[in-house]
Amino acid sequence: MTACSCPESVKMTIQPPDQLLQKRFLPNSCQLVTLGRQADGWHGENAAGHQVLAGEAPASLDRWVADHGLRHIDWLTLHRTGRAHAVLEGATELLRLRRIDFIQFDGDEAGDDLPALYALLQRNGYSLFRFAERNLKHFRAPPADRPPCTHLAVAPRHWKRLFSRDTTMFDHRELFSRHGVVPRGTIHVGAHEGDEYPGYVAAGCRRVLFIEADPDTFSRLSPRFAGNPDVICLNIAVAETSGRAVFSRMSGDQANSLLRPKGHLDLYPHIVPTGTIEVETAPLPRILTDNGLDIGDYNVLTMDVQGAERLVLDGCDALLPRFDAVQTEVNYKELYEGCGLIADLDDRLFPHGFERVEEISPYHHSWGDAFYVRR
């Protein structure tokens, strides 16, 4: 994980901290979990617009979450458990995979275990803050003084959006270098107009296969690289099977998808459906074979397919061990009907030796990019 660049202090308006922090950082319809004594009645108005699950502090939070059918927690509150450190020690997988976005606990919860709590959370990439006197202040080490306050751990994908004005996505040169990826070539599914190409070149990767499903968008993509022998552009939709499929078009064509929009319509109401077309589909292995392309020339897979990532991965299962890295847009909510969420992509990539090493969500809580590296 990259180093935290959070500000030392963020000024907040007057409200009870338990309500204020969630209202500041969470959109509607998030999954809240509260653990501890009297947890059932704790949320009050915090529950408005959210899905709330409460219970006693379990011995294994990983198992408790699985038993309740959860894959991701937007906000976890430890409320009068009396053993916050022990509860989080039982969340090994949730913390390692950063499947909890925010973790809130007060000073009494931490007690003398505050240094151990900080160490545990920071080992898993979280940044720690203290909320007191209407200020949210970042601490790299546990504060020496112990006044009454609320502690908040924040997953790294949120840092840019919440604590800076930087809305850039991954920088390929920094990303590849940071994780030891030496790109031979990139297959970019959902190419749009190929704007990422300069970033690939800066990272030392000139060979790129751009695949774009929409014929109108492809008519703008292909001429841009007509004189570049290192770039191949193909007009087809990558999916799990060969055939024909309905393709949804939007007024902002970067939101076009093989899936119909769902939550995306509420999140971006100014981007509206404009119709559908029928497109040809094929799995990635067949596309390479039909066009005489050697998978050995490419070791990075990029997906920007607006919720259809699971369809791409389901169609190229046998190819996945040939890639060293996968960069993909990820969803934390159902922005497109039936779209795979980040945990679903984990399920498809982890068995092939991939590890999810970074995530970033500089625009909104519900989506972002993730980077997987095969170890």
MOMO-V20952 format. One record per helix or strand of 2 or more residues. SS is the DSSP state (@ for helix, = for strand). FROM is the first residue (numbers start at 0). TO is the last residue. Records with the same first field share a line. If there is no record, write none. Layout:
SS->FROM-TO, FROM-TO
This chain:
=->8-10, 30-34, 50-54, 72-77, 99-105, 126-131, 134-138, 149-153, 185-188, 207-211, 230-234, 236-237, 242-249, 272-281, 299-302, 324-330, 353-363, 366-373
@->16-24, 38-40, 43-46, 60-66, 83-88, 91-95, 106-122, 155-162, 171-177, 196-201, 214-223, 252-254, 262-266, 283-289, 294-296, 308-314, 316-321, 341-351
